[in-house]
Amino acid sequence: MNRKLLISFFFLIIVSLLIVILNSVNQLPHNSNVSWPTKIWDEGTTSKVDSKELNKMID
């Protein structure tokens, strides 16, 4: 029981760190060299082109 609690707490820390990293990446100026997840995140996945690109990456 204690071990499960420790694992879940560790996982929570990792997720929060990931969110902080993603937010700091989003603060960077727009650059053609920025990786595709950041580009899609910045544009908000509202355009159909981004959705198609995302589907290609998933496939």
Contacts in CASP RR format, 6 or more apart in sequence:
PFRMAT RR
TARGET T0000
AUTHOR 0000-0000-0000
METHOD contacts of the structure
MODEL  1
MNRKLLISFFFLIIVSLLIVILNSVNQLPHNSNVSWPTKIWDEGTTSKVD
SKELNKMID
22 41 0 8 1.000
25 34 0 8 1.000
25 38 0 8 1.000
26 38 0 8 1.000
26 41 0 8 1.000
26 42 0 8 1.000
28 34 0 8 1.000
28 38 0 8 1.000
30 42 0 8 1.000
34 42 0 8 1.000
36 53 0 8 1.000
36 57 0 8 1.000
39 50 0 8 1.000
40 50 0 8 1.000
40 53 0 8 1.000
40 54 0 8 1.000
43 50 0 8 1.000
44 50 0 8 1.000
45 51 0 8 1.000
45 54 0 8 1.000
END
